[in-house]
Amino acid sequence: MRVAAIVMASGFSSRMGQNKLLMEYRGKALAEHVLDTVKGIDFDKTVVVTCHEAVAAMAVKKQMTVVINEHPELGQSQSVILGTKAAVGSVTGSVGGCMGGSAARSVGDSMADSAARSVDDNMADRGSDTPEIDGLMYFTADMPFLKKSTIDALLGKFECCPDAIIRPRYSGKAGSPVIFPSSLAGELCHIQGDNGGREVIARHPESVVYVDISDGKQGVDIDDPQAAAQWLA
């Protein structure tokens, strides 16, 4: 199975008060822990979507594809859209311009529609040919405790269930990373706001297959000073 990894690293860290992705843990930035774990897996493609120069530099050094998100104010969905486009082989690179309010929503809607058309056209052009990518695995860059063994378990489940949405469940709580079959790429390019792929999951509950992970710490994301104090000390 050919799976692309998409690392989403464009958040504002508003609850943290500083760029959490650059916070140090055991000698490395939080984002670098995730990038190193992902690099240890033989993904077909690895795409890092970010608006942070330092994170982009880390990814380039690790020979990962970098897509610059110039509209992070549109929420996590914009990272999903840009990463999906890059992974399925349609338009890649940065999106110029930056504006807010209703103008930003208008631009976001336009880019989402354009992305979806590009993905749909790209898949249609292949006709009955085998798709370049079978699955899309979305990571957030603020999960420094995620282990390679968990990623391997999720990929193994996807091998058995290639039409399913594969999601980990840490001590009973659903989390990330999530694998979507490439057949849902078009839907992933129609999402909006800060829900990321959750709205696609909500539309296809019958397609979700969970992998239970007993180590709940792996599912922790560092979102605020309280979490940082608890987990990074």
C-alpha positions as CSV (number, residue, x, y, z in Angstrom):
1,M,0.0,0.0,0.0
2,R,1.2,3.4,-0.9
3,V,0.5,5.9,1.9
4,A,1.5,9.6,2.1
5,A,2.2,11.3,5.4
6,I,1.0,14.8,5.9
7,V,2.3,16.7,8.9
8,M,0.2,19.7,9.8
9,A,2.2,22.4,11.5
10,S,0.5,25.8,10.9
11,G,-1.1,26.5,14.3
12,F,-1.0,29.9,16.1
13,S,-0.4,28.3,19.5
14,S,-2.8,30.9,20.9
15,R,-3.4,29.1,24.1
16,M,0.3,28.5,24.7
17,G,1.4,32.2,24.3
18,Q,4.4,31.1,22.3
19,N,5.1,28.8,19.3
20,K,4.6,25.5,20.9
21,L,6.1,23.6,18.0
22,L,9.5,25.2,18.8
23,M,9.3,24.4,22.5
24,E,12.2,22.2,23.6
25,Y,11.7,18.7,24.9
26,R,14.7,16.4,25.5
27,G,17.0,18.5,23.3
28,K,14.7,19.0,20.3
29,A,11.7,21.1,19.3
30,L,8.3,19.4,19.7
31,A,7.8,19.5,16.0
32,E,11.1,17.8,15.4
33,H,10.2,14.8,17.5
34,V,7.2,14.3,15.3
35,L,9.2,14.8,12.1
36,D,11.8,12.3,13.2
37,T,9.2,9.7,14.1
38,V,7.5,10.1,10.7
39,K,10.9,10.0,8.9
40,G,11.4,6.6,10.4
41,I,8.6,5.2,8.4
42,D,8.8,4.3,4.7
43,F,6.1,6.5,3.5
44,D,5.6,7.0,-0.3
45,K,5.6,10.8,0.2
46,T,6.0,13.0,3.3
47,V,4.5,16.5,3.1
48,V,4.9,19.1,5.9
49,V,2.4,22.0,5.7
50,T,3.6,25.0,7.8
51,C,3.6,28.7,8.1
52,H,6.6,28.7,10.4
53,E,10.1,29.3,8.8
54,A,11.9,27.3,11.5
55,V,9.6,24.2,11.0
56,A,10.0,24.5,7.3
57,A,13.8,24.5,7.7
58,M,13.7,21.4,9.9
59,A,11.6,19.6,7.2
60,V,13.9,20.6,4.4
61,K,16.9,19.2,6.3
62,K,15.1,15.9,6.6
63,Q,14.4,15.9,2.8
64,M,10.6,16.3,3.3
65,T,8.3,18.2,0.9
66,V,7.4,21.5,2.4
67,V,4.2,23.4,1.5
68,I,3.9,26.9,2.8
69,N,0.5,27.7,4.3
70,E,0.0,31.5,3.9
71,H,-3.5,31.3,5.2
72,P,-3.2,29.7,8.6
73,E,-6.0,31.9,9.9
74,L,-8.4,29.7,7.9
75,G,-7.9,26.9,10.4
76,Q,-6.6,23.4,10.3
77,S,-8.7,22.6,7.2
78,Q,-6.4,24.7,5.1
79,S,-3.5,22.5,6.1
80,V,-5.5,19.4,5.2
81,I,-6.4,20.9,1.8
82,L,-2.8,21.9,0.9
83,G,-1.3,18.7,2.2
84,T,-3.9,16.6,0.3
85,K,-3.2,18.5,-2.9
86,A,0.5,17.9,-2.6
87,A,0.1,14.2,-1.7
88,V,-2.1,13.3,-4.6
89,G,0.1,15.1,-7.1
90,S,-1.9,18.2,-7.9
91,V,-0.9,21.8,-7.3
92,T,1.8,22.2,-4.7
93,G,3.6,25.1,-3.1
94,S,2.5,28.3,-1.4
95,V,-0.7,30.2,-1.8
96,G,-0.1,33.9,-2.1
97,G,-1.8,36.7,-0.3
98,C,-3.1,37.1,3.2
99,M,-6.3,38.7,4.4
100,G,-8.8,38.4,7.2
101,G,-12.5,38.5,8.0
102,S,-15.1,37.8,5.3
103,A,-12.4,38.2,2.6
104,A,-10.4,35.3,4.2
105,R,-13.5,33.1,4.2
106,S,-14.1,33.9,0.6
107,V,-10.6,33.1,-0.4
108,G,-10.7,30.0,1.7
109,D,-13.9,28.8,0.0
110,S,-12.4,29.5,-3.4
111,M,-9.2,27.7,-2.7
112,A,-11.1,24.7,-1.3
113,D,-13.2,24.5,-4.4
114,S,-10.2,24.8,-6.6
115,A,-8.3,22.2,-4.6
116,A,-11.2,19.7,-4.8
117,R,-11.6,20.3,-8.6
118,S,-7.8,19.7,-9.0
119,V,-7.9,16.5,-7.0
120,D,-11.0,15.3,-8.8
121,D,-9.5,16.1,-12.2
122,N,-6.2,14.5,-11.2
123,M,-8.0,11.3,-10.2
124,A,-10.2,11.3,-13.3
125,D,-7.3,11.8,-15.6
126,R,-5.9,8.5,-14.4
127,G,-9.1,6.7,-15.5
128,S,-8.9,3.1,-14.5
129,D,-5.2,3.4,-13.7
130,T,-4.0,2.5,-10.2
131,P,-3.9,5.7,-8.1
132,E,-0.4,7.0,-7.1
133,I,-1.5,7.0,-3.5
134,D,-3.7,4.5,-1.7
135,G,-4.0,6.4,1.6
136,L,-3.4,9.7,3.3
137,M,-2.1,9.8,6.9
138,Y,-2.5,13.1,8.7
139,F,-0.3,14.0,11.7
140,T,-0.3,17.0,14.0
141,A,3.1,18.4,14.9
142,D,2.4,18.8,18.6
143,M,2.4,15.1,19.6
144,P,6.0,14.4,20.7
145,F,5.2,11.1,22.4
146,L,3.9,9.3,19.3
147,K,5.8,6.1,18.7
148,K,6.8,4.4,15.4
149,S,5.1,1.2,16.7
150,T,1.8,3.0,16.8
151,I,2.2,4.3,13.3
152,D,3.1,0.8,12.1
153,A,0.0,-0.6,13.8
154,L,-2.3,1.9,12.0
155,L,-0.6,1.2,8.7
156,G,-1.0,-2.5,9.3
157,K,-4.7,-2.1,9.9
158,F,-5.0,0.0,6.7
159,E,-3.4,-2.9,4.8
160,C,-6.2,-5.1,5.9
161,C,-8.9,-2.5,5.5
162,P,-7.9,-0.3,2.5
163,D,-11.3,1.4,2.1
164,A,-11.6,2.3,5.8
165,I,-10.7,5.4,7.8
166,I,-8.2,4.2,10.4
167,R,-8.1,6.0,13.7
168,P,-6.2,5.3,16.9
169,R,-8.0,5.2,20.2
170,Y,-5.7,6.0,23.2
171,S,-7.0,4.5,26.4
172,G,-10.5,4.7,24.9
173,K,-10.2,8.2,23.5
174,A,-10.0,8.8,19.7
175,G,-7.1,10.7,18.4
176,S,-4.5,11.2,15.7
177,P,-2.9,10.3,13.3
178,V,-5.7,9.3,11.0
179,I,-5.5,7.4,7.7
180,F,-8.0,8.2,5.0
181,P,-8.3,6.2,1.8
182,S,-7.4,8.2,-1.3
183,S,-11.0,7.9,-2.5
184,L,-11.9,10.6,0.1
185,A,-9.3,13.1,-1.1
186,G,-12.0,15.1,-2.9
187,E,-14.1,15.4,0.3
188,L,-11.0,16.4,2.3
189,C,-10.5,19.3,0.0
190,H,-14.0,20.6,0.6
191,I,-13.7,21.0,4.4
192,Q,-13.6,24.4,6.1
193,G,-12.7,25.9,9.5
194,D,-10.7,24.3,12.3
195,N,-12.3,20.9,12.4
196,G,-9.8,19.4,10.0
197,G,-10.8,15.9,8.8
198,R,-13.3,15.4,11.6
199,E,-16.2,16.5,9.4
200,V,-15.3,13.8,6.9
201,I,-15.1,11.2,9.6
202,A,-18.5,12.3,10.9
203,R,-20.0,11.8,7.4
204,H,-18.7,8.2,7.2
205,P,-19.0,6.7,10.7
206,E,-19.6,3.3,9.2
207,S,-16.1,3.4,7.6
208,V,-14.1,4.2,10.8
209,V,-12.0,1.4,12.1
210,Y,-10.3,2.0,15.4
211,V,-6.9,0.7,16.6
212,D,-6.7,0.6,20.4
213,I,-3.4,1.9,21.9
214,S,-2.9,1.2,25.6
215,D,-0.3,3.9,26.1
216,G,-2.5,7.0,26.5
217,K,0.5,9.3,26.7
218,Q,1.1,8.8,22.9
219,G,-2.1,10.6,22.2
220,V,-1.2,13.7,24.2
221,D,-0.9,17.0,22.2
222,I,0.7,20.0,23.9
223,D,-1.9,22.7,23.6
224,D,-1.5,25.0,26.6
225,P,0.8,25.9,29.5
226,Q,-0.9,23.3,31.8
227,A,-0.2,20.5,29.4
228,A,3.4,21.7,28.9
229,A,4.0,21.8,32.6
230,Q,2.4,18.3,33.1
231,W,4.1,16.5,30.2
232,L,7.3,18.3,29.3
233,A,8.8,18.8,32.8
